[in-house]
């Protein structure tokens, strides 16, 4: 019946998992290069959100060796990206990418 078919469709939709945070290959490769440059293979890239006055939220990146309680870890190409729980709620659905453009190289 039609009713049954609709129910089937909604369950398959729920099964598709979208990564909450996208860490692109370009960004992962660049982070991997930077980590090799630091000479410490245990480093991971931590992404965080700083609450931000009139400019809104600011995103920050730093290297970190330790996974903190509650961190979300996203891995790509062997490179780990860490996000603390507070920042994660703002980064849900975001994409961490790396571009080299006229303004210089940056993570976005």
C-alpha positions as a Markdown table, in Angstrom:
| # | Residue | x | y | z |
|---|---|---|---|---|
| 1 | Unk | 0.0 | 0.0 | 0.0 |
| 2 | Unk | 1.0 | 3.6 | -0.4 |
| 3 | Unk | 1.2 | 4.1 | 3.4 |
| 4 | Unk | 3.8 | 1.3 | 3.7 |
| 5 | Unk | 5.9 | 2.7 | 0.9 |
| 6 | Unk | 6.1 | 6.1 | 2.5 |
| 7 | Unk | 7.3 | 4.5 | 5.8 |
| 8 | Unk | 10.0 | 2.6 | 4.0 |
| 9 | Unk | 11.3 | 5.8 | 2.3 |
| 10 | Unk | 11.6 | 7.6 | 5.6 |
| 11 | Unk | 13.6 | 4.9 | 7.2 |
| 12 | Unk | 16.2 | 4.7 | 4.4 |
| 13 | Unk | 16.6 | 8.5 | 4.5 |
| 14 | Unk | 17.5 | 8.3 | 8.2 |
| 15 | Unk | 20.1 | 5.7 | 7.5 |
| 16 | Unk | 22.2 | 8.0 | 5.4 |
| 17 | Unk | 24.9 | 9.4 | 7.6 |
| 18 | Unk | 26.3 | 12.8 | 6.8 |
| 19 | Unk | 29.5 | 13.6 | 8.6 |
| 20 | Unk | 28.8 | 16.5 | 10.9 |
| 21 | Unk | 32.1 | 18.1 | 10.1 |
| 22 | Unk | 33.7 | 17.8 | 6.7 |
| 23 | Unk | 37.5 | 17.8 | 6.7 |
| 24 | Unk | 38.6 | 18.0 | 3.1 |
| 25 | Unk | 41.5 | 16.2 | 1.5 |
| 26 | Unk | 43.2 | 19.5 | 0.7 |
| 27 | Unk | 43.0 | 20.6 | 4.3 |
| 28 | Unk | 44.2 | 17.2 | 5.6 |
| 29 | Unk | 47.2 | 17.2 | 3.2 |
| 30 | Unk | 48.2 | 20.7 | 4.3 |
| 31 | Unk | 47.8 | 19.9 | 8.0 |
| 32 | Unk | 49.9 | 16.7 | 7.4 |
| 33 | Unk | 52.6 | 18.8 | 5.8 |
| 34 | Unk | 52.6 | 21.2 | 8.7 |
| 35 | Unk | 52.7 | 18.4 | 11.3 |
| 36 | Unk | 55.7 | 16.9 | 9.5 |
| 37 | Unk | 57.3 | 20.3 | 9.5 |
| 38 | Unk | 56.9 | 20.5 | 13.3 |
| 39 | Unk | 58.6 | 17.1 | 13.6 |
| 40 | Unk | 56.0 | 15.8 | 16.1 |
| 41 | Unk | 53.8 | 13.0 | 14.6 |
| 42 | Unk | 51.5 | 13.1 | 17.6 |
| 43 | Unk | 50.1 | 16.5 | 16.7 |
| 44 | Unk | 46.5 | 17.0 | 15.8 |
| 45 | Unk | 44.8 | 20.1 | 14.5 |
| 46 | Unk | 42.3 | 21.6 | 17.0 |
| 47 | Unk | 39.6 | 23.8 | 15.6 |
| 48 | Unk | 37.7 | 26.0 | 18.0 |
| 49 | Unk | 35.2 | 28.8 | 18.0 |
| 50 | Unk | 35.8 | 32.0 | 20.0 |
| 51 | Unk | 32.8 | 34.0 | 21.0 |
| 52 | Unk | 33.1 | 37.1 | 19.2 |
| 53 | Unk | 31.8 | 40.6 | 20.0 |
| 54 | Unk | 30.7 | 42.7 | 17.0 |
| 55 | Unk | 32.5 | 40.5 | 14.5 |
| 56 | Unk | 30.5 | 37.4 | 15.4 |
| 57 | Unk | 32.2 | 34.1 | 15.9 |
| 58 | Unk | 35.9 | 33.7 | 15.1 |
| 59 | Unk | 37.4 | 30.4 | 14.2 |
| 60 | Unk | 40.8 | 29.4 | 15.5 |
| 61 | Unk | 43.2 | 26.6 | 14.6 |
| 62 | Unk | 46.1 | 25.3 | 16.8 |
| 63 | Unk | 48.1 | 22.1 | 17.1 |
| 64 | Unk | 47.4 | 19.9 | 20.1 |
| 65 | Unk | 48.9 | 16.6 | 21.2 |
| 66 | Unk | 46.1 | 15.6 | 23.6 |
| 67 | Unk | 42.5 | 14.6 | 23.0 |
| 68 | Unk | 40.4 | 16.3 | 25.7 |
| 69 | Unk | 37.3 | 14.8 | 27.3 |
| 70 | Unk | 34.3 | 15.2 | 25.0 |
| 71 | Unk | 36.4 | 16.1 | 21.9 |
| 72 | Unk | 35.0 | 15.1 | 18.6 |
| 73 | Unk | 37.7 | 13.6 | 16.4 |
| 74 | Unk | 37.4 | 13.7 | 12.6 |
| 75 | Unk | 40.1 | 11.8 | 10.7 |
| 76 | Unk | 41.1 | 12.2 | 7.0 |
| 77 | Unk | 44.3 | 10.9 | 5.3 |
| 78 | Unk | 45.7 | 9.9 | 8.7 |
| 79 | Unk | 45.4 | 13.5 | 10.0 |
| 80 | Unk | 43.2 | 14.1 | 13.0 |
| 81 | Unk | 41.0 | 17.1 | 13.6 |
| 82 | Unk | 39.8 | 17.8 | 17.1 |
| 83 | Unk | 36.8 | 19.9 | 18.1 |
| 84 | Unk | 35.8 | 20.6 | 21.7 |
| 85 | Unk | 32.1 | 20.1 | 22.6 |
| 86 | Unk | 31.4 | 23.9 | 22.9 |
| 87 | Unk | 32.8 | 24.7 | 19.5 |
| 88 | Unk | 31.3 | 21.6 | 17.9 |
| 89 | Unk | 27.8 | 22.9 | 18.2 |
| 90 | Unk | 28.8 | 25.9 | 16.0 |
| 91 | Unk | 30.7 | 23.8 | 13.6 |
| 92 | Unk | 28.0 | 21.2 | 12.9 |
| 93 | Unk | 27.7 | 20.9 | 9.1 |
| 94 | Unk | 30.8 | 23.0 | 8.5 |
| 95 | Unk | 33.5 | 22.2 | 6.1 |
| 96 | Unk | 37.2 | 22.6 | 7.0 |
| 97 | Unk | 39.0 | 23.3 | 3.7 |
| 98 | Unk | 42.3 | 24.8 | 2.7 |
| 99 | Unk | 42.8 | 27.2 | -0.1 |
| 100 | Unk | 45.7 | 29.0 | -1.5 |
| 101 | Unk | 44.6 | 32.2 | -3.2 |
| 102 | Unk | 45.7 | 35.8 | -3.8 |
| 103 | Unk | 45.2 | 36.7 | -0.1 |
| 104 | Unk | 47.6 | 33.9 | 0.8 |
| 105 | Unk | 47.1 | 30.4 | 2.1 |
| 106 | Unk | 44.4 | 29.9 | 4.7 |
| 107 | Unk | 42.1 | 27.4 | 6.3 |
| 108 | Unk | 38.5 | 28.2 | 5.8 |
